[in-house]
Amino acid sequence: MMNLSVPRLCIAAGSSGSGKTTLTCGLLKALINRGLTVASFKAGPDYIDPMFHREVIGAHSSNLDLFLLTEETVRRLLWENSRGKDLSVLEGVMGFYDGLGGASAEASTWRLAQVTGSPVVLVEDCRGLSLSAAARIKGMAEFREDSRIRAVILNHISSSRYAELKDIIEGETGLAVCGFLPVLRECAIESRHLGLVTAAEIGDLQGKIETLAARIEETVDLDRLIALARSAPPLEPEDPAGRIPGEIPDAPKTADRRGKALRIAVARDRAFCFYYEDGLKLLRERGAEPVFFSPLKDRSLPEGIRGLYIGGGYPELYGPELSGNRSLLDDIRSALREGLPCIAECGGFMYLHHTVSDAAGSAYPMVNFIPGSCVKQPRLVRFGYAFYQARRDNLLCRRGELLRGHEFHYWDSDCPGDGFLGMKPRSAAEWPCIVAGENLFAGFPHLHFCSDPRMAERFLDRCGRV
């Protein structure tokens, strides 16, 4: 019989900025220092927090997103990526109950805890609070009939205040308070307009994480947290066919005419680093061989490629370097004009434009395949989840089909495309978007191949035929 037992914890908080990522990274390292093997996950569409997880555990971190993915797929990815591990840690997103449109708990951390049956550890930011911390924690735990909140860790609090508050909170809420973290200024992580800076940009990140882990070992009851993780129920009863929860049926692999895997060039460096690792894994399972290259450093595309994938990131921060690599820009433009199939998301979409301006307004020439410019706007152009309905057949889907995606960008394009109609899930807002054709899907939305594996299959099918 297949063992579906996955010891796990969900780290949540009442609001963003409470310290979920800091605690999660320190906790992962503390568990590893104890000799445990761990897996990590991030609720929602965020790319940056999983980069920090990856730096800690030395392996990829998965996104578990209940808008982009079905419940069955979320459970499958949790199980697949937890196999052989002693314990899994799921980091929540935003406030515990915050979901679609700010008015629904759908796709929230709370909902993820329900779907995965995960015990929740609530991080409470105690700055400026005393007894009110107990009221907030009690309210979070009782807002829904079964919140799954089982324990609390207090953040930004001194050891003397912790000793006083621990008994009060446990008495008022009935929840176990399993430790605290004081203010650790030496472990602070910078932010920018998309949230935290990326892990690669932080000096001595490993040193900061080791400091966090050492402090957590001193001030957090790790034994109690491990026991709580081991109390998590099996993900779901095994079905008679022996399939794991949400298993995707096997599909034929796409190969080139010689029967080899299709080489797909994937841009990956400091400028382009936003990819869902499980999406890349699905590409491999469907017959792709991702070949990573750097638009910052490489002078040409990898040899023998049959497709191109340029993910999101921060091209606006690297205008001089990207623009100065004329050899690669010319190579990409020529390849696209010759019909090389290409997916370009958000930052990758910007890179294909004639110019991209930095935050100060200086414009830098880019690939110049899309005849337009991208410039910074005074506020977020579009934020959150959306549906995208195809207006015509294209590289990833057929006319009338819906894709699910997520947007978060301050830069906008004067050539956004009209291949799809974007629609917010909980409002009447609609907008034309995405440059789409037989060999191209380029726009601001971030997609997850696991949300609809046909996207990967159609992309690779096209790559195999050009």
N, C-alpha and C positions, 0 to 999 in steps of 0.2 A: 504494500500500500504506500502511496506517495505521502510523504510527511509535509503537511502544509503549515507546520508550526513555524512562526516567524516572531521571535522575541523582538519587541519594538516599543518605542516611545514616540509621542508627538510633542514637540516643543512649541508652545503657543504663547500668546500674550494678548492683552486687552487692546493694544494699539501698536502701530509701527513705531520704531525707535525705542522699544522697551528693552532691547538687548538679546533678541532671539538668535541672531546670527553669531554674535560674540559667544553666547553661552553654548550654542550648538557646536561651534568649532572647538572650544575648550573642552567640552564634554567628549567629543569624538576622540580628541587627542588623549584625554585622561583614560578613556576606555582602552585605547591602543596601548598606552603605557602600562596598563595592567595585563597585557598579553591577550586581549580579546580581539577578534576580527570583527570589523564593523562595516555596515553599508549605510549610506546617507541618501536622503531624498529631500526635495524642496516642494512644498505645496505651491501650486500656481505656475505662472509662465516665466518667472524670473530666471535669467541666465547667470547673474553675477554671483549670488549666494552659492550656487553649486560649484563655481570656480574655487571658492574658499574651501568648501568641503573637500574638493578634489586635492587641493594642496595638503590637506590634513591626512587623508586616508590613502592617497596615492593611487586612487582609482576613480572612475567617473561617478558622478552623482546624478541621480535621475530626477526629473520633474514629474510630479503626480498632479495633474491638472484636470479638474472635473468639469471644465467647460470644453477644453480641447479634446479630452478623452472620455470614453465611456467608463462607467463604474467597473465593468468587467476588465477593461484594459488596464485601469489603474491597479486593480488587485493583481493582475497578471504581472505587470512591471514590478510591483512591490515584491512579489514572490520570486520572480526570475532574478532580480538583482540582490536578493537577500540570501539566495541559496549558498550554503556553506559558510555563512557568517554566524557569529555568536549573537549579534544584536544589531538592530537597525534603528536609526534615528531619523524621524521625519520633522523637518523644520517647517513651521507654519508660515502663513503670509498675512500681512496687515493685521487688523484686529481679529480676534478669534471667530466672531460671527459675521465679519464683513465679506460679502460676496458680490454677486452681479449687481451693478448699478448702484451700489451703496445702500440699497433698500431690500436686499434679499440675502438670505444665508446660503443660497445656491452657489456651489463652487467655493465655499469658504473653508477655512481650516476646520471649523466645527463639523462641516459636512464630510470632509476627508476623514476625520477621526471616526465618524459614524460608518462610512463605507468600508474602511479598513479595520474597524474594530480595535483601534489603537488607544491605549491609555494616554491621557494628556497630562503633561507637566506644564503648569501655567507660570510664566515668568512675570513677576510683578515689579514694575519700576517704582521704587519707593522714594524717589526724589520729591521732597515737599509733602510727604504723607506720613501719618502715624496710624491712628485708629482707622482712618478712612481707607487704609490699605485693606483692612479686613472687610469693610463694606464693599469695596470694589471686587474683591475676590469672591465674596459670597454671592454678589450679583451675577458675576460671570458664571459661576458654577450652577446657579439655579435658574438662569434665564431660559434654559430649555430643560425638559424633564430628565434627560440623560445627557449631560454635557460631556461625559467621559473624563472630566477633570478629576484626577486622583491625587495630585500632589502639587506643591507650590515651591518655587525657588524665588527668593527675594533678590533684587538687583539694586545696585547703587545704594548700599546701606552699610553702616559700620558694624563691627562685631558687637559693640555694646547695645546699639539699637536693635540689632537682630535678636539678641537674647531676650529682650523685652517683648518684641513684637511676635516672636514665634509662638509663645504660649497663648497670646491673645488671639491670633489668627486661627490657631488650631482649635481653641475653645469656641470661637464664634462660628467657624465654618465646618468643623469636623474633618478638614483636609490635613494631610500630613505636610508639614513644612520641612523640606529636605535639604535646606541649606541656603547659602547666600553668596553673592559676589559684591565686594566693595567697589568703589570707584577705582579703576585701573587706567589712569591716563596714559601710561606707557603702552597700553594695548589698544588705544583708540585707532579707528579706521576712518579715513577721509570719505566724504561723500561728494557727488557731483549731480548733474541734472537727471541722470538715470538711476540715482541711488548711490550705493557704495562704489568707490573706484574698484577696478578689477584687481584680482589677487596678484597678477604679474607686476602691478605698478607700485606695490608696497615693499619698501625696504625692510629686510629682516622680518618677513612675515612669519617664518618658522620660529624665530625667537619670541615674537609676540604670542604665538599659539602655545609654545612651551610654557611661557609665563602664566597664561590663562589656565593651562592644564594643571600646573603645579598648585595654583591657588584653588582650583576646583577640588583637587585631591584633599586640600586642607579644610575647605569650608562647605563642601557638599557631601551629603551621605550617598556615595556612589553605590554602596551595597544595597541600599534601599531602592535606588533607581533601577539597578539591574534586576532585582527581584520583581519590581513592578513591570518591567519589560517582559520578563518571563511569564508573567501572569496573563499576557495577551492571549485571546482565544485563537484557534486556527483560523486562517483567512476565510475558508469556506469548505464545506464538505466536498470530498472528491466525488466527481461524477462517475457513472458506470463505465464510461469510455476511457477513464484514466487521464483525462485532460486537466490541465491546471486551470484555475479561474480565468476566464476571458481569453483563452488561448486562440490565437489567430491561425486558421487552417493554413497548411502549407500551400504555397503558390509556386508555379514554375519559375525557375531562375532565368533572368534575361542574360544572354551572353553575346559576345561578338561572333562574327562568322567563323572564327577558329575555335569556338567553344570555350574561350577564356572569359574571365570576369571583365566587365566593362570598367575601364579606368576613368574615374570621374575626378577632375581637378576640384579640390575644395580649398578655398582661401582660408588660411588660419594663421593669425599672428596677433599683435597687439591691436591692430586696427580692425580686424574682423575675427571675432571670437565668440559670437553668439550662435550656438548650435545646441539642439537637443540631442544628447548622446544616444538615446534610444532610437531617435530618428535615423542617425547615421548607422546604427546597428541594423535597423530594418533595411536600409539601402544595401548593406553587405549581404544580408540574408536573401535579398532579391536579386543578387548577382553583380553588385557593384564592388569595385575596388577603389575606395577613396584614396586619392593621392594628394597629400597636403602641400600647399605652396604658400609663399609669403608675398603679397602685393607690395610690401615695404622693401623686400630685399631681392627677390628673384627677378631675373632679367627677362624671363620668358615663361610661358606656360609649360607644365610638365609634358614630356613627349608621349605620344600615343594615346591621348585622352579622347574620350567620346562624348564628354559632357562637362559642364562647369557649374559649380555651386558656390555662390558668394553670400555668406550669411551676414547677419547684422554686426554692429560694433560701433566704432568711433572714428570713421574716416575724417570727420571734421577736426579732430585733434592732430591729424597727421597729414595735413594738406601739402606742405612742402615736400615731404618724403614721398608720398604717393604720386604727386604731380611730377616730381623729378625723375621718377622711374619710367621714362618715356618708352623705353624698349618694351616693357611689359604692357603698358597702356596700348601701344600700337598692335602688339600681338593679340591682346584680347579683342580689340575692335575688329581686327581682320578675321579672327576666328568666328566672332558673332555674325559678321557680314557674310561669311561663308556657310552659315547655318548651324553652327555648333549649339546644341540644346543647352539652355542656361536657366537656372533659378537664381534670382537675386533678391534678397530680403532686406528691407530697411536700409542699413548702411551699405549693403551690397548694391541695392537699387540706386542709392545716391552716387556710388562710385561709377556707375555706368553713364551718368550725366555728363554734359559738356563741362560744367564747373560745379564745385562745391565750395561754399564760403565758410570761413571759420567764424567763431563767435564775435570777432572784431569787424567782420564784414569783408575781409580780404578773400578774393575768389581765386581758386586754384583749378587749372585744367585737369580733367580726369579722362575717362575712357572715350567720352564723346560718341557713344552709340545712341543714347537717348538725347534728343536735341533740346535740352533744357538746363535749368540751374536749380540748385538747392541752397536755400538760405535760412538762417535762424529766425524764428518767430518769437515774439515777446512772451508767448505762453505755450503750453502744450497744444499741439495741433490736433492731436487725437489721442485718446487714452482709453485703454481697456479692450475688452473682448468684442468681437464682431463676427457676423456672418458675411460671406462674400459669394454672391450669386453670379455665375458666369453668364455673360451676354453673348458669348460665342464659344465654339470649340477652341481649346487651347492646349498647351503642353501638359497641364495637370488634370484637366477635367473637361466635361462636355457642357454644351450650352444648357443653362437652367439648373445645373447642379450647384450645391452649396458647399463651400469650404468654411471651416472655423479657423479663426486666427486671433492675434492679439497685436495691438499697436501701442507704442509709447515713444513719441518723438517730438522734439522741439523744432527740427528742421522740416521744411516743406519744399515741394517741387512745383515749378510752373508747368510741368509736363507729367501730371500724376497718372495718366492713362485712363481708358474708359472700357477696359475689357471685362470689368466686373462692376456690380453694384454692391457697395458696402452698406451694411445695415446693423444698427445696434440692437442687441437682444431684448432690451427692455425700454425702447423708445421708438419714436417714428423717424429718427434721423436716418437719412440715406445720402450716399455720395458716390459719384463715379470714381473708379480707381483701378490701378494695376495695368501696366503695359503687358498685354498678353497676346500670344500668337502661337503658331505651330511649334516654334522652337524656343519660345521665351515666356517666362513668368517673372515679372519684375515689379515690385511694389513695396509699400511700407509694411504690410502685414507679415508677422512671423507665423510660420506654419509648423505643425508637428506631423511628420509622416504617419505616426501611429494613430492619428485621429481618423485617417482614411488611407490605408495602405495602397489603395488604387493610385494615389498620387505618385508614390514611388515607382509603382509598376509601369505607369504610363510614361513617366520621365525616362526610365531606363529602356522601355520599349522604343521610345523615340531615339534615344542615344544609340541603340543597337541598329537603327535603320538608316542613319545618316553616314 
